Amino acid sequence: MNRTGTTTRDRTGRSRRPAERRPPAAVTPLARRRPVRPRHRHRRPIQLAVAVLALVAVVWLLLASPVLGVSTVQVDGVTTLPADQVRETAGIDPGTPLLRVDVEAARARIARLPQVASVEVTRGWPRTVVVTVVERVPIAIVGEPGGRSLVDAEGVLFDTVTGEPPAGVVPLDVADPGPGDPSTRAALAAVGALAADLRREVASAAAATPEDISLTLTDGTLVRWGGPEESDRKGAALAALLEQLADGGLEPAATIDVSTPAAVVLR
């Protein structure tokens, strides 16, 4: 009540009534649903079976099928050694699945050929085996005519020659030719230090001991070489001297001593 004696209800002519509450809406319960299982679970056994079959097919293709069997044994790098001999020595049967080829065993068999310095055997997919050979290069020949043996720079005797030796191959006279003989290795160091054109002018080489190497030129000139040390310098000195002799700048000599290459002596 205020000062005039009226109440708030008298002024407004109405009284505040509490707001009417609406009844809650009816809720319909959802039906229980069964959990849905992923469809891919049903496919797993099928996918696994397909994967196993695919794996079996790949293994069969690589290890048993003639589809990837060897059809060619390719031989590279040979010049004097017959390629058919290399193929026969490799022992690789045509049609063998390429993955089953024992390349190490084939390499070992080919490496035993005397003419082979080194060899590599690889698979060349889809159906080829590649054999790459490095042949021994002869620089000397030992033995008696009719059954002489070629010798490479390491002293290995690797092939028999019944006729004339190849051009630039020097006949070598040593007591016990072979890679383990010091005199053989010393003489080969001297011969190997000569340029190819100069080597053709050497009729023979000899080594009574490792420190007593001598060369005989095609014109009969005797070259005293000494030991195998400084062979490159000795070879260069001999080449320069022979060039001067050919030009007439020096008088011919029966003996040329290059054992000390800085002071060559002509006799």
C-alpha positions in Angstrom: 0.0 0.0 0.0 1.3 3.5 -0.9 0.4 6.9 0.5 -2.8 7.2 -1.3 -4.0 4.0 0.2 -4.1 2.1 -3.0 -2.3 -1.1 -3.8 -0.5 -2.1 -6.9 -3.4 -4.4 -7.7 -5.8 -1.3 -7.5 -3.7 0.7 -10.0 -3.3 -2.0 -12.6 -6.7 -3.4 -12.2 -5.3 -6.9 -12.3 -3.1 -9.2 -10.4 -0.2 -11.2 -11.7 -1.0 -14.8 -12.2 1.6 -17.5 -12.4 2.4 -18.6 -16.0 0.5 -21.7 -17.0 2.7 -24.8 -17.6 2.2 -26.9 -20.6 2.1 -30.6 -20.1 5.3 -32.4 -21.4 5.1 -33.9 -24.8 4.8 -37.6 -25.0 8.0 -39.4 -25.8 7.8 -42.5 -27.9 10.6 -45.0 -27.0 12.9 -46.1 -29.9 12.8 -49.7 -30.9 15.9 -51.6 -30.0 18.1 -52.2 -33.1 20.5 -55.0 -33.5 24.1 -53.9 -34.0 25.1 -54.0 -37.7 28.3 -56.0 -38.4 30.7 -54.6 -41.0 30.3 -56.3 -44.3 34.1 -56.5 -44.8 34.4 -59.1 -42.1 32.6 -61.6 -44.3 35.1 -60.9 -47.1 38.3 -61.5 -45.2 38.4 -65.3 -45.7 37.9 -64.8 -49.5 40.6 -62.1 -49.7 43.0 -64.3 -47.8 42.4 -67.2 -50.1 43.0 -65.0 -53.1 46.2 -63.7 -51.7 47.5 -67.2 -51.0 46.6 -68.3 -54.5 48.4 -65.3 -55.9 51.5 -66.0 -53.9 51.5 -69.6 -55.0 51.2 -68.5 -58.6 54.1 -66.1 -58.3 56.3 -68.7 -56.6 55.4 -71.2 -59.3 56.1 -68.6 -62.0 59.6 -67.8 -60.6 60.8 -71.3 -59.5 59.0 -73.8 -61.7 57.4 -72.2 -64.8 59.2 -72.4 -68.2 57.8 -68.9 -68.9 60.9 -67.4 -67.1 63.2 -70.2 -68.0 66.7 -69.6 -69.5 66.6 -69.3 -73.3 69.9 -67.6 -73.9 73.4 -67.6 -72.3 75.0 -64.4 -73.5 78.8 -64.3 -73.5 80.6 -60.9 -73.6 84.2 -60.0 -73.6 85.8 -63.0 -75.3 88.2 -62.6 -78.2 90.3 -65.7 -78.4 88.2 -68.0 -76.1 85.3 -69.6 -77.9 81.9 -68.4 -76.6 80.5 -72.0 -76.9 83.2 -73.3 -74.6 82.2 -70.7 -72.0 78.6 -71.7 -72.3 79.4 -75.4 -72.0 81.6 -74.7 -69.0 78.9 -72.6 -67.3 76.7 -75.7 -67.1 73.4 -73.8 -67.3 70.6 -76.0 -68.8 68.2 -74.3 -71.2 64.8 -73.9 -69.6 66.0 -73.7 -66.1 64.0 -71.1 -64.2 66.1 -68.0 -64.1 65.8 -67.5 -60.3 67.1 -71.1 -59.8 70.3 -70.6 -61.8 73.3 -70.8 -59.4 75.3 -67.9 -60.8 78.1 -68.3 -58.3 78.6 -71.9 -59.2 78.6 -71.0 -62.9 81.1 -68.2 -62.3 83.4 -70.6 -60.4 83.4 -73.1 -63.2 84.2 -70.5 -65.9 86.9 -69.0 -63.7 88.8 -72.3 -63.8 89.4 -71.9 -67.6 93.1 -71.0 -68.0 92.3 -68.1 -70.4 90.0 -66.3 -68.0 91.4 -63.6 -65.8 88.1 -62.7 -64.2 84.4 -63.4 -64.9 81.0 -62.2 -63.8 77.7 -64.1 -64.2 74.4 -62.2 -63.8 70.7 -62.7 -64.5 69.2 -60.7 -67.4 65.5 -60.8 -67.0 63.3 -62.2 -68.2 65.1 -65.2 -69.8 68.9 -64.5 -70.2 72.0 -65.3 -68.3 74.9 -62.8 -69.0 78.5 -64.0 -68.7 81.1 -61.2 -68.9 84.6 -62.5 -69.3 88.0 -60.7 -69.0 90.6 -62.7 -70.8 94.2 -63.0 -69.9 96.4 -60.8 -72.2 99.7 -62.6 -73.3 102.9 -60.6 -73.2 105.4 -63.4 -73.4 105.7 -67.0 -74.5 107.7 -69.8 -72.9 108.7 -73.4 -73.9 109.9 -75.1 -77.0 108.4 -74.5 -80.5 105.5 -76.8 -81.1 104.1 -76.7 -77.6 104.8 -73.3 -76.1 102.6 -71.6 -73.5 101.4 -68.0 -73.4 102.1 -66.0 -70.3 100.3 -62.9 -69.0 101.7 -60.0 -67.0 101.2 -62.0 -63.7 103.2 -64.9 -64.9 100.3 -67.3 -65.4 100.7 -69.8 -68.2 97.3 -70.1 -69.8 97.3 -71.3 -73.3 99.3 -73.5 -75.7 100.6 -72.3 -79.1 101.8 -74.6 -81.7 102.6 -72.0 -84.4 103.9 -68.5 -84.3 103.0 -66.4 -81.2 100.7 -63.4 -81.6 102.3 -60.1 -82.6 104.0 -58.3 -79.7 104.3 -61.5 -77.6 108.0 -61.9 -76.6 109.7 -65.3 -76.3 111.0 -65.6 -72.7 113.8 -67.7 -71.4 113.7 -68.5 -67.7 114.5 -71.6 -65.8 111.2 -72.1 -64.0 108.4 -70.1 -65.6 105.4 -69.3 -63.5 103.8 -66.7 -61.2 105.8 -67.9 -58.2 109.2 -67.6 -59.9 111.1 -64.3 -59.1 113.0 -64.4 -62.4 109.8 -64.7 -64.4 108.1 -61.8 -62.6 111.2 -59.6 -63.0 111.5 -60.3 -66.8 107.8 -59.7 -67.3 108.1 -56.4 -65.5 110.7 -55.4 -68.1 108.7 -56.7 -71.1 105.5 -55.1 -69.7 107.2 -51.7 -69.4 107.8 -51.5 -73.2 105.3 -49.8 -75.5 103.4 -52.0 -77.8 105.4 -50.9 -80.9 108.7 -51.3 -79.2 107.7 -54.8 -77.9 107.4 -55.9 -81.5 111.1 -55.1 -82.0 112.1 -57.5 -79.2 113.1 -60.9 -80.5 113.5 -62.5 -77.0 114.0 -61.8 -73.3 115.9 -63.7 -70.7 116.4 -63.6 -66.9 119.2 -65.8 -65.4 118.4 -64.1 -62.1 115.9 -61.4 -61.1 118.7 -58.9 -61.3 120.1 -60.0 -64.7 117.4 -59.3 -67.3 118.4 -58.9 -70.9 116.5 -58.3 -74.2 117.6 -59.2 -77.7 116.3 -56.9 -80.4 115.3 -58.2 -83.9 118.5 -56.6 -85.3 120.6 -58.5 -82.9 121.3 -55.7 -80.5 121.6 -56.8 -76.9 119.9 -54.7 -74.2 121.2 -55.0 -70.6 118.3 -54.3 -68.4 119.5 -55.1 -64.9 116.8 -55.6 -62.3 113.1 -54.9 -62.5 113.3 -51.6 -60.6 112.6 -48.4 -62.6 111.4 -50.5 -65.5 109.2 -47.7 -66.8 112.1 -45.3 -66.9 114.3 -47.9 -68.6 111.7 -48.5 -71.2 111.3 -44.8 -71.9 115.1 -44.4 -72.2 115.4 -47.4 -74.6 112.6 -46.0 -76.8 114.3 -42.6 -77.0 117.7 -44.1 -77.7 116.4 -46.4 -80.5 114.6 -43.4 -82.1 117.9 -41.5 -82.2 119.7 -44.5 -83.7 117.0 -44.8 -86.3 117.4 -41.1 -87.2 121.2 -41.5 -87.5 121.9 -39.3 -84.6 124.0 -42.0 -82.9 126.3 -44.7 -84.1 124.9 -48.2 -84.0 126.0 -50.3 -81.0 126.1 -54.0 -80.3 125.0 -53.5 -76.7 122.8 -51.0 -75.0 122.9 -50.8 -71.2 119.8 -49.2 -69.6 120.4 -50.6 -66.1 120.9 -47.1 -65.0 118.3 -45.2 -67.0 119.8 -41.7 -66.2 123.1 -42.8 -67.8 122.6 -45.1 -70.7 125.7 -46.8 -72.1 126.3 -47.9 -75.7 129.0 -50.4 -76.5 
